[in-house]
Amino acid sequence: MHYDYLIAGTGLFAAVFAHEMHRRGKKVLLVEKRDHIGGNLYTKKVREISVHVYGAHIFHTSDREVWDYVNQFAAFNHYINSPIAVYRDELYNLPFNMNTFSRMWKIRTPDEAKEIINRQIASLSITEPKNLEEQALLLVGRDVYEKLVKGYTEKQWGRDCRELPAFIIKRLPLRFTYDNNYFNDPYQGIPVGGYTQIVEKLLEGCTVRTGISYQAFLAENEARPAGQKDSWDRLLYTGMIDEYYGYCFGELAYRSLRFETCDLPDVENWQGNAVVNYTERSVPYTRVIEHKHFEFGKGTGTVITREYPAKWHKGEEPYYPINDEENGKLYEKYAALAKKEQNVLFGGRLGQYRYYDMDQVIRSALDLAKREA
């Protein structure tokens, strides 16, 4: 079979691009190493509960075109992300707002909160922050940093905050209102019934093979008899760009995640909120997700997932690119190779070594599809 596009991966970037190319009359083949489509966006049903298998995915955007686009493929509810933070035996609202400050300091007004934070910052005498800890202290003061930033950040990065560069945290928003809405975007929600349905609809009309990596597919295809090989004009690669080039310049760094999911059929409500962060470093996981609350309690029993940050090793699943100076320079070497390609495209978090929210993934894929048209 001859295809216009071979796409490595079936995550959101790949699926949007495939849909747009198919809509333009192109033949598309996608190969996926996992046994399901959707990449990290994949959700599965457990007693009518849509379980986010690879961590919480909360859709939010200020891009009306992207919002209208994704609403073609699912009905979205009006879920608003309002996480809770646990520090020892204390509970706080996130993002840092007046509910947080009033509980932390027993105060009521924005002026009281600002006075405490400004006094703490002034007492530090930090002018040029030398590391992430000093940068965070300069932004939010000692109490918020110690209770809500330090331990969580160290778990995420696997390093002491004093060993991390200051530029990692450019801002830590302080909101002096009693508003627990984590995102400022006007369009927010969760697809009713989960995300997998969106990818299924995006990929309608395309040929999809799961359970086979791009590299294994190439080897299998090459071993076929003459006349039975698949062929294609262009490749979209959404895997790791350094892997595509055989790590010729070395490995880019990532952080990984480990998920511990527990099905609790006899428990109706485990924690009372979809997302609860654990900010103390001695607690090994960063957060607990209770999936049914993304759809306002739908489904019997409950399912929770503990999320553990992990060091990434080659061959494991990469989740977050480490966009520091060293890895930025290494990525530029691979990007220079990519620019020389005539018929190979790279997209998504791994292909472009960049952290994307879901709306940014869709926007980037749509823009690439327009350039290809």
C-alpha positions in Angstrom: 0.0 0.0 0.0 1.2 3.5 -0.8 0.5 6.3 1.7 0.9 10.0 1.5 1.9 10.1 5.2 3.4 7.7 7.6 2.9 8.9 11.2 4.9 7.5 14.1 2.6 7.7 17.2 -1.1 8.2 17.8 -1.0 10.9 20.4 -2.9 14.2 20.1 -0.5 15.9 17.8 -0.4 12.9 15.5 -4.1 12.4 15.6 -5.0 16.0 14.7 -2.5 16.1 11.9 -3.7 12.8 10.5 -7.3 14.0 10.7 -6.5 17.2 8.8 -4.5 15.3 6.1 -7.2 12.7 5.7 -9.8 15.5 5.4 -7.7 16.9 2.5 -7.9 13.5 0.7 -4.5 12.1 1.8 -3.9 8.5 2.7 -2.5 8.2 6.2 -0.9 5.2 8.1 -0.2 5.5 11.8 2.0 3.1 13.8 1.8 3.1 17.6 4.1 1.2 20.0 1.5 0.9 22.7 -1.5 -1.4 22.4 -3.9 1.5 22.3 -4.3 4.8 20.5 -4.2 8.3 22.1 -0.7 8.4 23.7 -0.7 9.9 27.2 -4.2 11.2 26.6 -5.7 7.7 26.7 -8.6 7.2 29.1 -10.4 3.9 29.8 -13.7 3.1 31.5 -14.0 1.5 34.9 -17.7 1.3 36.0 -18.5 4.4 34.0 -15.5 6.3 35.5 -13.2 7.7 32.8 -9.7 6.9 34.2 -6.9 9.1 33.0 -4.3 6.3 32.6 -1.3 8.5 32.2 -2.1 11.3 34.6 -4.7 14.0 34.8 -5.5 15.8 31.6 -7.5 19.0 32.1 -8.3 20.9 29.0 -8.1 24.7 29.1 -7.4 27.3 26.4 -7.8 30.9 25.5 -7.8 30.0 21.8 -11.4 30.0 20.6 -10.5 28.3 17.4 -8.9 25.4 19.2 -11.8 25.2 21.6 -14.3 25.0 18.8 -12.2 22.5 17.0 -12.0 20.0 19.9 -15.7 20.4 20.7 -16.4 18.8 17.3 -15.3 15.4 18.7 -16.8 15.4 22.2 -19.1 17.2 24.6 -17.2 19.0 27.3 -18.4 19.6 30.8 -17.7 22.7 32.8 -15.1 21.2 35.1 -12.8 23.8 36.8 -9.5 22.7 38.1 -9.3 23.6 41.8 -6.6 21.4 43.4 -5.9 21.0 47.1 -2.4 20.9 48.6 -1.5 18.8 51.6 1.4 19.8 53.8 1.7 17.5 56.8 -1.7 17.9 58.6 -2.5 21.2 56.8 -4.7 21.7 53.8 -4.4 24.6 51.4 -6.1 25.7 48.2 -4.2 26.1 44.9 -3.3 28.3 43.2 -1.9 30.5 45.9 -4.8 32.8 46.7 -6.7 34.4 49.6 -8.1 31.0 50.7 -4.5 29.8 50.9 -3.2 32.9 52.8 -6.2 33.1 55.2 -5.7 29.5 56.2 -1.9 29.9 56.5 -1.8 33.1 58.5 -5.3 33.5 59.9 -5.9 36.8 58.0 -8.8 38.0 55.9 -7.7 40.9 53.6 -5.4 41.2 50.6 -3.5 44.0 52.3 -2.7 41.8 55.2 -1.5 39.0 52.9 0.6 41.3 50.8 2.2 42.9 54.0 3.3 39.4 55.3 4.7 38.3 51.9 6.5 41.6 51.3 8.0 41.5 54.8 9.3 38.0 54.3 10.8 38.8 51.0 12.5 42.0 52.3 14.0 40.1 55.2 15.9 37.7 52.8 18.0 40.4 51.2 18.2 38.5 47.9 19.1 40.6 44.9 20.4 38.2 42.3 19.0 34.7 42.9 21.6 32.0 42.4 19.3 29.0 42.3 15.7 28.0 42.2 15.3 28.2 46.0 16.4 31.9 46.1 14.3 32.6 43.0 11.1 31.1 44.6 11.8 32.9 47.9 12.1 36.2 46.1 8.7 35.6 44.5 6.5 34.2 47.3 8.4 34.5 50.6 9.4 31.8 53.0 6.1 30.4 54.3 4.6 29.7 50.9 7.9 28.4 49.6 8.6 26.0 52.5 5.1 24.6 52.6 3.9 24.6 49.0 6.8 24.9 46.6 10.0 23.3 48.0 9.1 19.7 48.6 6.9 19.4 45.5 9.5 20.9 43.2 12.3 18.7 44.6 10.2 15.6 44.0 9.4 16.7 40.5 13.0 17.3 39.5 14.6 14.7 41.8 17.1 17.3 43.1 17.4 19.8 45.9 16.0 23.3 45.0 19.4 24.8 45.7 20.9 22.6 43.0 18.4 23.7 40.4 18.9 26.8 38.2 16.9 29.9 39.0 15.3 30.3 35.6 13.2 27.1 36.0 10.7 29.2 38.0 10.2 32.5 36.3 7.0 33.3 38.1 4.8 31.9 40.9 1.4 33.6 40.6 0.0 35.1 43.8 -3.7 35.9 43.6 -5.2 38.2 46.1 -8.8 37.0 45.6 -10.8 34.2 47.0 -10.8 32.3 43.7 -9.7 28.7 43.4 -9.8 28.5 39.6 -6.3 27.2 38.7 -6.4 28.5 35.1 -7.3 31.9 33.8 -8.4 30.6 30.4 -12.0 31.3 29.5 -12.6 27.8 28.0 -12.1 24.9 30.3 -13.5 21.4 30.8 -13.2 17.6 30.6 -14.8 15.6 27.7 -17.8 13.7 29.0 -16.8 10.0 28.6 -13.1 10.6 28.4 -10.5 11.6 25.8 -10.1 8.3 23.9 -13.3 9.0 21.9 -11.7 12.2 20.6 -8.7 10.4 19.2 -11.0 7.6 17.7 -13.0 10.2 15.8 -9.9 12.1 14.7 -8.4 8.9 13.2 -11.6 7.7 11.4 -10.6 6.9 7.8 -6.9 6.4 8.6 -5.1 3.1 8.8 -3.8 2.5 12.3 -1.5 -0.3 13.6 -1.0 -0.5 17.4 1.5 -2.6 19.3 4.4 -1.9 17.0 7.1 0.7 17.3 8.2 2.8 14.3 11.6 1.1 14.3 9.9 -2.4 14.4 7.5 -1.4 11.7 10.4 -0.4 9.4 12.2 -3.7 10.0 9.0 -5.7 9.4 8.3 -3.7 6.3 11.8 -4.2 4.9 11.6 -7.9 5.5 8.5 -8.3 3.3 8.8 -9.6 -0.2 9.1 -7.2 -3.1 5.7 -5.9 -4.1 4.3 -6.3 -0.6 6.1 -3.4 1.1 4.3 -0.3 2.3 5.6 3.0 1.0 5.0 6.6 1.8 5.9 10.1 0.6 6.4 11.9 3.9 7.0 10.9 7.6 5.7 12.7 10.7 7.7 11.6 13.7 6.2 12.3 17.1 8.6 10.2 19.2 11.9 11.4 20.7 13.9 13.4 18.1 17.2 12.1 19.6 16.0 8.5 19.2 15.1 9.1 15.6 18.7 10.1 14.9 20.1 7.2 16.9 21.3 9.4 19.8 24.2 10.5 17.6 24.8 13.6 19.7 23.9 12.0 23.0 20.6 11.5 24.9 18.3 14.4 25.7 17.2 14.4 29.3 13.6 13.8 30.5 11.7 13.3 33.7 9.5 10.2 33.9 6.4 9.2 35.9 5.2 6.1 37.6 1.5 5.6 38.2 -0.1 3.5 41.0 -3.8 3.1 40.3 -6.2 1.5 42.8 -9.7 0.4 42.0 -11.9 0.9 45.1 -15.3 -0.5 44.1 -16.7 -0.2 47.7 -15.6 3.4 48.3 -17.8 6.1 46.8 -15.6 9.1 47.6 -11.9 8.8 48.6 -10.6 12.4 48.9 -13.4 14.7 47.9 -11.5 16.4 45.0 -10.1 15.4 41.6 -6.6 16.5 42.3 -4.8 16.6 45.7 -1.1 17.6 45.7 1.3 16.4 48.5 3.9 19.0 48.9 6.1 17.5 51.6 9.2 15.8 50.2 9.0 12.8 52.6 5.7 11.8 50.8 7.0 9.9 47.7 4.2 10.8 45.4 3.4 14.3 44.2 -0.4 14.0 43.8 -3.4 11.7 44.1 -6.0 11.8 41.3 -9.6 10.7 42.0 -10.9 10.3 38.5 -14.6 10.3 39.1 -14.6 13.9 40.2 -13.5 15.1 36.7 -17.1 14.2 35.8 -18.7 15.3 39.1 -19.0 11.9 40.8 -20.3 9.8 37.9 -19.8 6.0 38.3 -20.0 3.6 41.2 -17.1 3.1 43.6 -14.0 5.1 42.8 -10.6 4.9 41.2 -7.5 6.7 42.5 -4.0 7.1 41.0 -0.9 8.1 42.9 1.7 9.9 40.7 5.4 9.3 41.4 8.0 11.4 39.6 10.9 9.2 38.4 14.3 9.5 36.9 14.2 8.7 33.2 16.4 6.0 31.6 16.6 5.2 27.9 13.8 2.7 27.0 11.4 4.1 29.6 8.5 6.4 28.9 9.6 10.1 28.8 7.0 12.6 30.1 8.7 15.9 30.5 11.6 17.4 28.6 14.2 19.1 30.9 14.5 22.4 29.1 17.7 23.6 30.8 20.6 25.3 29.0 22.6 22.1 28.5 19.7 20.2 26.9 18.6 23.2 24.9 22.0 23.3 23.2 21.9 19.5 22.6 18.4 19.8 21.1 19.5 22.5 18.7 22.0 20.0 17.2 19.2 17.6 16.5 16.9 20.4 15.3 19.6 21.4 12.8 19.5 17.9 11.4 15.7 18.0 11.2 15.8 21.3 9.2 17.8 19.5 6.5 15.2 16.8 6.0 13.1 17.0 2.8 10.3 14.6 3.7 10.5 14.2 7.5 8.5 16.3 9.9 8.7 16.4 13.7 5.9 17.3 16.1 4.7 17.1 19.7 6.5 17.3 23.0 9.0 14.6 22.1 9.6 15.5 18.5 10.1 19.2 19.3 11.5 18.7 22.8 9.1 21.2 24.3 6.5 21.2 27.0 3.1 21.7 25.4 -0.4 22.0 27.0 -3.1 20.2 25.0 -4.4 23.3 23.3 -0.9 24.2 22.2 -0.5 20.7 20.8 -3.6 21.1 18.8 -2.7 24.6 17.6 0.8 23.4 16.5 -0.6 20.4 14.7 -3.2 22.5 12.9 -0.5 25.0 11.9 1.7 22.2 10.5 -1.3 20.8 8.5 -1.9 24.2 7.0 1.7 24.5 5.9 1.5 21.0 4.4 -1.8 21.8 2.5 
